[in-house]
Amino acid sequence: MSENSEAKKAKLGSSRFSEVEQAPPVAVFALTAAYKADTHPQKANLGVGAYRTDEGQPWVLPVVREVESQMAADHSLNHEYLPIAGLPEFTSAATKLVLGDDSPALLEHRAIGFQTLSGTGALRLAAEFLKLRANHSVVYLPDPTWGNHTSIFQLVGFDIRKYRYWKPETKGLDIDGLIEDLKNAPENAVVVLHACAHNPTGVDPTQEQWKKIAEVVKAGNLFTFFDSAYIGFASGDVETDRWAVRYFVSQGLELFTAQSFSKNFGLYSKYSVFWKKKKKEERESGNLAIVVNDPGVHGRVKSQMEKLARAMWSNPPNHGARIVASVLTNPTLSAQWKEHIATMADRIRQMRELLYQKLKLQGTPGTWNHIVDQIGMFSYTGLSAKQVEFMKEKYHIYAMKSGRINMCAVTTSNVEHIAKAIHEAVSNIQPS
């Protein structure tokens, strides 16, 4: 073989990407993969953040099916590009959902919505805008928080700092630590707050605590960025779940709110339907609600966000947006949807109570009232990584290493098995 041939062979066998390191897997998806590979008949996946029925099955909301049928029969609909800022009916309805029809921000034309690629897209778009166009450089995230918050703000180049949130001693909110940390935040810092059903803890401030937080934010000239992934889904009542956002607006605070419709409409990730006999998949739609004190800046803010969105996803999907808009703008369909979110919230509450009672009946060491005190999809159990590993190895129960479990994955059929696993884990495995 000639020297040229050897050189060519060596060149073909190498890559300019040879130095790229293998990234660690995304924890929740790695957990699901391990669960799927497990053949044990009593296995349970308590990790993935999606609603499940008591039979352990995904639930397509009946009102969503109804609207899809109407859309499939409507020959006036097409698949043309939406405007970069999204479907106006959707952004208007979504913004009203989180602010309320009577919000002063809406009545005074100080609020607009911008359609995004899911709630994650709303977070990313807002982070890009705040860092690149509005001169914000520091962000405060709750400790702990949804893992993707850190990734999003890190990629944009923010200086990421944490404020105390979870208090292990009480398995509740560290309100004193939270207030102290925000008081020490530099002026103009962005503060990310979970509007309701804090992920991963399930611990929310009371209304009086929210008022204290708003006071500190206002006094420190901080910028509020709400993540509102569970409006209506957390308590089953829209008004209850949006209370904090509405209160901050009432205090004259400018803010952003990233909205997702994965949980409260059951529109998770890629949503598959048959559209005129052809399978159609689209990422669910999110909304970024923007509240300012001067209506005159909306045009400039929107124009900059359009430039940023154009470079990320160009135009948002229309399927999920049309579903949400159709439901929220129709009184009859909206009433049905509110019944559905109440159904989901009620089942989660029932599973919390049932698991608590099972643990109490067994005499499981420790206190477990935090399971019923928490709200929404997730419970921060207080289990350690070693205890979680024990549950997986012996009982084939899969949970996040942080001890977070998805209460939707608890059913009347598996709750006793889960309670027994927790009992043995805390009885036999030391937390540290």
N, C-alpha and C positions, 0 to 999 in steps of 0.2 A: 504494500500500500504506500502510495507517495506521501511526502510530507504535507502537501496541500490537502490530501484526503484526511490525514490524521488531524490536521488543524481544523478542517471543516467539521469533522465528527465531534471534536472537543467543543467547538463553538455551538453545535446543535444541541449538545448535552448540557449546556449551561443556560442560566437565565439571569437577566438583569434583576429579577426579583428574588434571587437566592438568599439574600440577606434579610428578607421580610420574616419577622417572627410570627409563629403561630399564636393567634389570639385565643384567650381562654373562652370557652363557650358561654353563651348567655345562660345564667343559672337556671332560670325558670323553664327554658326550653330544653336544657340538658336534663332537668328533672323529669320532664314529661317524656322524653325519649327513654330514660331509664325505666320509667313506669310502664311504658308500652312494651318494653322488652321483657318485663316480668310476667311470668305465666301463672303466678299464684292466684287461686280463685278468690281470695279475700283481699286483694290489693286495693289501695285507695290513693288517689292523687289529690292531695290537699294544696297543691302549689299553684296551678294555673288560675289566672284571674278571670274566670268566666262563669256566668250563671248556669246552674244545673237544676233540673227538676228533682223531685224526691226519688225518681227512678234513675237519677244520675245522667239524664240526657239533656242536650242543649234544647232551649225553648225558643222557637220563632214566635214572636208575639202575634196573636191573631189579628190585631189591627194592622200590623206590618204586612201580613199575608193578604189582607183585604185590599190595602192600597196597591200592593204589587199587581194584584189581579186587575185592578182598575187601570193601572199604568200599561199593562200588557195589552189591554183592549183599546187603549187610546192611540189611534193612528196619527194623531197630530204631533205626538212626541217624536223627537229625533235624537241623534247622537252628535250634534254639532258641538263645537267647543263652547264651554261656559266662559263668561268674562273672567279675567284673572282673579278678580275679587270675589267671584262666585255667583251662585244663584241668588238674586236679590230677595226672593220670597223666603229662602232658607235663612240667609244671614239676618234678615229682619225678625223672623219668628224665633230663631235661636237666641238672639240678643234680648228679645222680650222675655223669653223663658227664664234667663238668668237674672235679669234686672227687674222684671215685673212691668206690666203695662202702664202702671202709674208712677214709674220711676221718674224723678225730676230730670235725670240725665236724658231720658227719652223725650219727655215733654219739652225740654229746652234744647233739643236737637244737639246734645253733647255726646251722644253715643252712636256708634256704628258697629257693624259686624264685618268680618273678613273671613271668607270660607277657606278652609285649610285641609290638608291631608290628615284627617283624624286629629285627636287632641294632641298627639305628639307633634304633628305638623304645626299646630297653633303655638306650642311651646317653642319650637325651633324658630319659626318665623319671628315671633316676638323677641326672642333672645338675639337673633341677628339684627333686628331693627334697633333694639336698645343699645347694643354694643357698637354697631357700625354707623348708626345714623343719629343716635340721641345721647352719645357720650356717657353712657353708664358703663362702669367697669367692675363693680363689686356686686356679688349676689349672695344673699343669705338663704340657705336651705335648712329645713328642719332636720334634726338628728334624732331618729332616722327619717329617710324620705324614700319615695319611689326611686329605684336605682337609675332610671333613665334621666332624671332631673340632672344628676351630676354629669352624665355623659353629654347631654345637650349643651349645658352652659360651659363645660370644659372645652368642647370642640369650637365654640364661638370665641373663646379666649377670655372668659370672665375670671376674675379672682374669686374663687369659691370659698365661702366661709359658712360655718354652721351655727345655728342657734339651738339651744337645748329644747327638747320637746318631750321625749319619753323619760319617765322617772321609774327605773327598775324597782325601787323600794316600794312604791305604791302601785306599780303597774298602771299608772295614769299619767296625766299631763304635768309636766314640770313648768307650771305657769310662772313661778318666781324666776327660774333660770331663763325662761323664754324672754320675759320682760327685761331682765338685766342685760341679756345679750343684745337685744334690739336697741336698748338705750345706748349701748356702746358702739352701735353701728355708725359708720361715717355717713354724713349727709349725702343724699342722692343714691344710696345703696338700694338695690332691688331686693325686695323681700318676697319669697315664694311662700304662699299660704295655701293649704288645702281647704277649699270652701266647706266641705263636709266629708265624712267617712275617710278620715286620714289614712293614707296608704304608706306604711304597712300596719300601723298600730290600731286603727279603728277607734282612736281616742280623739274626740273633738273638744274644743273649748266650749264653755257655757256661754250664753249670751252676755253675761256680765264680764266674763274673761275676754270675749271678743271686743267689748267696749274698751277695755284696758289696752288691748293690743292696738286698736285703732288710734287711741290717744297717743301712744308711744310713736307710732308710724307718723302721725301728723306732726307731733312735736319735733321729731328728728328729721323731718323733710325726706322721708324714705318713700320709695315707689312700690306700690302694692301690685303683686302679680298673683292672682288666684288661679289655682288649678282646680277646675270644676268638672270632674269626671263622673260624678255620681248624683247630679241634681235629680231629685225624685226617687232615685233608686235606693238611697241610703235609708231614709225614714219612711218612704212611701208617700211623702207629702212634699210637693214642689216648694211651697212657701217656707217650710221648715228648713229645707236643705239649701235654699238660696239666701237665708236670712243674713249671713255674714256679709255677703257681697252687697246686698241692698243697704245694710247699715253703713258700710264704708262709703258708699256713694252718697248716702244722706249726710255724711260728715264733710262733704265737699272734696273728697279725695279723688285724684285722677288714678286710674287703674286699668290693668289688662285682666281679662279672664279667658283662659283657655278652656274650651268646652269640647267634650267628647260625647258621642252618642252610641258608643259601644255597649255600655252597660244598660242605660235606661231605655234603649230601643232594641237591644239585642243585636246590634249591627257590628259584629266583631270582625276585625281584620278584613280579609277578602270575603265578600258576601256573594254567594253564587245563586243566581236565579235563572229561570228560563224565559228569555225575552224573545217573543215571537219565534219560539221553538229553537232558539240558539242560546247556548249557555253563555252567560255574561258575568264577569267578575269585576268588581270595583272595590277599591279601598273605601272604607266608610268615611263620611265627611265630618270634619270638625269645624269649629267656629272660634274666631278670636274676637271677643267683645272688647271694644275700645271706648273707654270713658275719659273725656277730657273736660277741662273747665272753660275752654274757649272753642266754640264751634268752628271758628275760622281756621283752625289748624288741621281739621279733618282731611281736607283735600291734599295737603302736603304729606301728612302721615300716610294716607292711603296710596299716594303716588309712589312713595318710597317702598312701601310694602309690596306693591305690584312689581317693582323692579326686582326685589329680593325673591318673591314667589316665582317670577318668570324664570329665574336662574335655577330654582330648585325643582318645581314640578310643572311650571308653565300654566296649566289650567287645571282646576280641581274637578273631581268626578261628579256626575250629576245624579246617579241612581239613589244613593243614600240621602242626598240633599233633598231630592224630590219627595222621598218617603217622609222625612221629618217635617218638611214644609207642609205637605198635604195633611198630616195629622195635626200639627199644632195650629193650623189656620182654619180647621173645621171643628166646630164645637162638639159635634157628635163623636167624631173620631178622637178628638182630644180627651173627651170623657172616658172613652174606652181605654185609651192609653193610660190614663191615671188609675184606672182599675187594675191594669196589668202591672204597673210599677208597685202598687199596693200589694198585689199578690206576691211579687218577688220579695219585697221587703218583709212581709209577714212570714214567709217561709224561712227566711234567714233568722228572724227573731225566734221563731219556734225551734230552730236547730240550735241556736245559742242556749236557749233555756233547757233543751233536752240534754245537750252535752254537759251543761253545768250540773244538772240534777244527777246524771250518771256518775260524774266525778265525786259529787257530794255523797251519794249513796255508797260508793266504794270506800269512802274515807281517804281519798287521794291526798297525800301530804301537800300542805300549802293552802293558799286561798285562791279561789277560782271565780269569785264574783265579777272579776274584770271581764270575763267572757260575755256576761249579760250586760255589763255596763257599756261595753264598746258598741259601735254602730257600723253598719255597712257590711261589705263583702268579707273583709279581713279581720282576723283576730291575732293580736300579738300575744301569744300564749305565755311567754316567759320561759319556754323550753330552750335549753342550750343546744348548741350544735351537736354535742355528744349524745344528748337525749334524742334528738331528731334522728341521728344516725342509728341509734339503738332501735327506734321504732321502724325504721326502714328494713334493717337486717332481720329483725325477729318477727315483725308484724306486717311487713310489706306495705307500710304506710309512708307515702312520700310527701315531705313538707320542706319548706325553705329552711336553710341552716339557721336563719335568724329566729326560727320558731313561729314565723307567720303562717297561718293556715287560712284557706279559703272556706268560709262557713257554708258556701253554697254546695261544696262537695261533701258535706256531712248530710247523711240521709237517715231516715228511720231504720233502714236496713243495716247500715254500717256504723251507727253511732256507738253501739255497745263495744264493738271491736276497737274503735278509735279510743274510746274512754279507757278500755282495759290497757291499751298500748301506752297511753299517757300515764296511767297509774303505775305501771311497771317501770316506765322510763324514769319518772321522778323518784320512785321508791328505791331503785337500784343503781342509778347512774348519777354521780355527783355533777352539778352544773358546770364546774370549771375543769 
